Amino acid sequence: MTTADPTAPSMRLPEVGRIAQIDALRGFAVLGVFWIGVGAFGLPYGANALPTLLGTASPLNLALWASTEVYMEGAVRGVFSMLFGASALIYLDEARLARDGVALVDRFYRRNLILMVFGLIHAYLLLWPHDVLYAYGLLGLFLFPLRRLPALALFLIGVVLQGVADLTIEWPAVIDWLRGLPESPDLAAAVSGAGADPAEAARFLGWLRLQLEQDIQTYRSGYLTLFAAQAAEVAAQESTVFYQRHGYEIGGMMLIGMALYRWGVLSGQRPAALYWLLALLGFGVGGWLRGADVYQAYRLGFDPLILAGLAQGDLDLGRLPVALGHVGLIGLLCRWGRAAWLTGALAATGRLALTHYITQTVIGITLFYGFGFALFGRLERWQLALIFLAVAAFQVLFSLLWLRRFRYGPLEWVWRSLTDGHLRPLRVAAGPNTAT
């Protein structure tokens, strides 16, 4: 790879105010979210946690599961969260604040409140309990007073918050998840990985299979059945789970993203050596932390009790290094002239990230749920990977064609128009584009 000047025109999109590397990172992140999401849409929860529970344990299926656990799970959401923090600083540029004053602050808060509404619609009406828009909008309300903190302070606070999120992981929560089982000290010991015996293992595996069958029956049902089944989970995700874990994890990543933007890392203004360092150390350290547990699960034959008792903290400690590894990799690709076709496609996709994120859910529930094609629980991991590739190719192509004529994605335009209180110009001919 060759080193390029990050201020050169090739490092920025033709439209005024857009940063190519940030858009490319966002495009990678939104496609990565669906790589994880297609498994969540298409497989019961137990089958995602225990890869031998459903389908064949072929080398390809296990490789897809392992690579997702090590390099994608949580990390792509981390990249997405970093970019949201960076976008807050771009929106709250000091020059714009000096010019627009309280009007810009008003738009910033309205922007986040509208995003929360989008998240509620996405989670409840579109049946996606793992929505992040609500959390982003809520946490975004707290970013304005933090915008002037030194970059190092933002980074360190973000790292501390990541640690706090990891400390909230306690395996007694798994016992609550197993609330369908009679409570007993022996069961609690088994789930924690201590004192397990074959009878307990068989009992636990039987319960997992029963839950799998119930999930299949539920998700192959009609819309109203699914809405009723998911409403309580959505409420928990956006209240209890948010305050116990996601608020720290996502909020911490936002602050780290603000620091990385301040340092010029996300915008491609640092030397190529730094991006090599992020990629090598990030994937190396994160892969080692996360890969250890994945290898242990494989070595022990995916014993369900032992798998439940593994040190999941390693997976979470590896989340930030792997996310930084992705930042480094995309940073290097943006500097490599031969990869311009790829980074350009990712950048176009990133400009429609909100539209694609919601569209992925619409495609997912249509393909897998009972009121659509009812493919839930019917496909192997490699088949789900093919669906991902087809959807990703469609979204990239759509982005490239759409942006030939329009300045924003459809939902991006709605979001910005509601934020401004008037309809923004949509066609490219109407004027230059901006990053806000």
N, C-alpha and C positions, 0 to 999 in steps of 0.2 A: 504494500500500500504506500502511496505517496502522501507527503504532507502538503496540505493546502492552506491557504490563508483563510481563516474563518470569516474574515470580513469581506471576502471576495463575493461577487454576485452569485457564483455557483453555490455558495453556502446558504443563500436566502432564496425564497420563492420570488417570482416576478412581482407579486402583488406587494404593495407598500405595507410594511409593518409585520409581515409574517416571517417567522424564523423556521427555516427548513428542518433543522434537527429536532426542534420541539414538535413540529407537525409529524415528522417521521416516527418519533418515539410514541406519539399519541396513536398513530396508525398501527404500529406494532402492538401497543397495549390493548387497543380495542379488539384486534383480531385475536390476541392471546387470551382475552377474557372469554371469547367464544370457544377457543380450544378447550378451556376448562368447562365452560358452560354446556357444551354439547354432551359431555359426560353426565353433568348434573341433570340435564333435561332427559337424557335417554336411558339412564341407569338408576336403579334404586340406590338410596344412600349407602346401604350396607355393601353393595357391590363396588362402590367407589372406594370405600375404606378397606374392603377385603376383596382383592381382585380375583380370587378363585371362587367366589360365591356364586357368580353367574357367568355363563359362557365357558369357553375353553381357556385353559391356562397355557396357551401357545406362547412361544418365545416372542412373537410379534406383539401379542396383547400385553404380555408382562413388560416388554420394553416400553410400550406406549404408556402404561401405568407408571412405571418407574421414572421415566423421563419427565412426565408431567408432575409427579410428586417432588422431584428434585429441582427442576429448573423453571417450573411455571406456577404451580400452586402458591397463591399468596404473593408471589414476586411480581406478576404482571399487574395485579391490583396495586402493589406498591409503586410501580412505575406510574400508573394512572394517577395515584394520589400525589406523587411528587409533582407531576405536571399540573395538577389542579392548584397546588400551592404556588407554583411558578406563575400560572396564569393570573392568580390574584395580584401578584406584584406587577405583572404587565398591565393589568387593568388599572391598578392604583399607582401608575407612574406619577412621580412627584411633579413633573411638568404639567401633566393633565390635572392633577389635584390643584396646583396653583392656579390653573386657568379656570377650571369648572367649580372648584370648591365643594360646597355641600351637595350640589347637584350630582356630582360624580359619586360621592359617598352614598347618596340616596339610591342611585342606580345600582351600585354594588350590592347593597343590602337587598334591594328588590330582586336583583339577579339571583341571589342565593335562595330567597324565599320561593321564587318561582321554581327553582330547581328542586326544592323540597316537595312542591306540589307534583312535579313530574315524577319524582320518586314514589310518592304515594300511589299515583295512578299506575305506575309500572309494577309496584309490588302487589297491590290489592287487585286491580282490575285485569292486569296482564299476567297475574299469577306467578310472579318471580320473587320469592321471599328473600333472595340474596341481593336485592337491589342495593346499589351504592349511592344513587343520586340523592336520596334523602339524607344520608350521612354526610355527603359532600356539601350539600346546601346548609345543613345545620352547623357543621364545623366551619364552613366558610364565613359564618357570621362572626367568628372570633378572630379572623385573620387580620382585619383592619388595624386593630390596636397593636398588632405584633409586627407590622410591616417595616418598622424602622429599627428593629433589633439587629445587632451585628450578625453577620452570616454565621460566624462561629457559634454564637449563642443559639441561633435557630437550629443549627445542626446538632449541637450537644443536647438541647432540650428534646429534639426529635428522637435521638438515639435513646435517651432516658425513657421517653414514652413508649418506644418499642419494647424496652425491658419491662416496663410496667404491664404492658399488654401480655407479655409472655408469662409474667408471674401470676396472672389471673387464671392460667390454665391449671386446673386442679382436677384430678381424675374422679373425685366425688361427683363432679358434673356428669361424668359418664354413667354413674349409677342412676342419676335422675333420667338420663337418656334411656336407660334400661328399665324405666318405671313399670313396664308391663310384666316384669318378673317379680315374684315375691321377694321381699326384702329379707336378707339374711347375712350375717357376718361372713359366712363362707363365700357367698357370691361376691361381696365387696372385695374380699381377698383375692378371688379369682380374677376379677376385672383389673385389679391393680398389678396382676402378674405374680402374686405371692400365693403359695399354697394351692395352686391349681392342681386338679386331678382329672383323669379322663372323664369321669362322670360329669363334672362341672363343665368341662370343655364341650362335651356332647350336648349338654343342656343349653349352653350359651349358643352353640352353632345352630341348634334347633330353633332357638328363639330368633336368631338372625334370619333364618330361612322363613319363619312365619311372618316376620316383619316385611321381608322382601315380597312375599305373596300378597300381603295386605297393601303394600305400596303399589304393586302392579295393578291390583284391582282398583285402587283409588284413582291412579293416574290414567287409567284407561276409561274413566267415567266421564260424565258430562261436565259442562262448565260450572254449573251451580254446585255440584258435589265437590269439585275441586276448590271452588271459592270458599266453601264452608270449611273444607279440610285444612286450607292454608291460612285462613284469617288469623288464627291464634299464633301460628308460627311467625307470620309477618309482624304482628304486634310485638312478639318477643324479640325478634331481630332488631326492631327499631326502638326498643326501649331497654329491656334488661341486658341483652347481648351487647347492644351499643355501649351502654354505660359500664359494663364489666370488661369489655375487650375492644370492640371495633373503634370506639372513640379514641383510645390511646394509639392503637395500631395505625389507623388511617390518619388521624390528626398528626401523629409523629412523622409519618411519611410526607405529609404536606409541608411541615416545617423544614424537613430535610430538603425537599424540592425547592423551597424558597431560598435556602442556603446555596444549593447547587446553581440556581439561577443567578444569584448575586455573584457567585464566583465565576460565572461564565461557562460552567460545565455543560449545562443543558443547551445552551445556545451555540456551542461549538467554538468558543473563543479561547480554549485552552490548548496547549501543545498536544500533538498526537500521542506522545509518550504517556500522558495521563490517562487517555482512553485505553491504551494498551494495558496499563496498570489496573484500571478498573475492571476490564474484561478478564484478565488473567487471574487477579486476586479474587475478584468477586465470584466468578464461576468456580475457581479452585477452592476457596475457603467455604463458600456456600454449598458447593457440590459435595465437599467432604463432610460437612455437618449434616446435610440432609441425606446424602447417599449412605451414610453409616446405618441409619435406621432402616432405609429401604433394603439394604443388603442383609441386615439382621432379620428382617421379615422374610426375605427369600430363603435365607439359610435355615430358618426354623420352620420352613414349609408352610408359611402363612397360617400358623396356629392362631385361631381367633383370640384366645385369651392372652397369649403372649403379645400379639399384635396390639391389643388394647392397652397393654401395660408398657409398651416401649416409650422411651423418653421423647415424647413429641416436642419437647422444648428444643431439641436439635433442629427440627424442621423449622421452628419459628426463629431461632437464632440465625439460621441460614437465610431467612427471608430478605433482610437488608443487603447482605453481600451479593446475593443472586440478582436482586433488583439493580444494584450498582453495576453488576456485570452486564446486564442488558443495556444500561446507559452507555457503558464503554463500547459495547459491540456496535450499537447504532451510531455512536459518535465516530467510530472508525469507518463504518460503511459510508457515512455522509462525506468523508474525506477521500474516499476511493472513487476516482472517476468512472471506473468500469461498473460500479454499483449504482450509478446515477439512475438507471431505469428502475431499480428496486426501491431506492430511497425516495425517488419521485412518486412512485406508486403508493408507498407507505404514507408520504406526506399528504397526498390527496385524500387518502382514506382517513387520516387523522383529522383533516378539516371537517369531516362529516361524522366525527366520533359519536356524538349524541344520537344522530339519526341511526347509525349502524348499531349502536348498543341496544336501542329499543327495537330495531328491526330484527336483531338476532333473537330476541325474546319472542317476537311474533312468529318467526320461522320455527323456533324451538317448540312452542306450544302447539303450533299447527301440525308439525311432523309427529310429535311424540305423545300428545295428550289425546284422551278419548274422543273429544269433539272434533279432532282432526283425523290424522292417519293412524293414530293409536300405535305408534312404533315403540312405545315405552317398554323397556325390558326385552325387546326382541332382537337387538343388534349387538354384535361383538364390538370391541373397542376399535379394531381396525376398520370396521364399517362406519363407526361414528367419525373416525378420522377422515374418511372419504367425504362424509357429509360436511365436515369442517372445511375441507379443501374446496368443495363446490361453493359453499356459502362465501368463503373468503375471496375466491376468484370473482364471484358475482359482485361483492361489495367493492373490491378494488376497481373493477371495470366500471361499475356504476359511478364511483367517485370521479374517475378520470373523465367520463363523458359528461357528468353533471356539471363539473366545474369549468367546462368549456363555455357554458352559457350563464351559469349562476355564481354568485359571490359566496353564498352560504348553502349548507345543506338544508333540507326542508325543516327539520326540527330546530336546527341552529337559528334559522331565520325567525321561526316562531318565538324562540327563547329571547333573542335580541330585540325583536319588535315589542314583546310584552315588557321587557326590561325598560326600553326607551319610552314606552307609552304611545308609540306610533309605528306605522309600518316602515321598516327599513327598505331601501331599494334592494332588489334581489338580482336583477340581471347584471351581468358583468359590464355591459355598456353604460350602466347607470353611474359608474364611478369606481375609484380604486378601492381595493379591499383593505381591511385592517385586521389586526390580531385580536381585537376586542369584540 
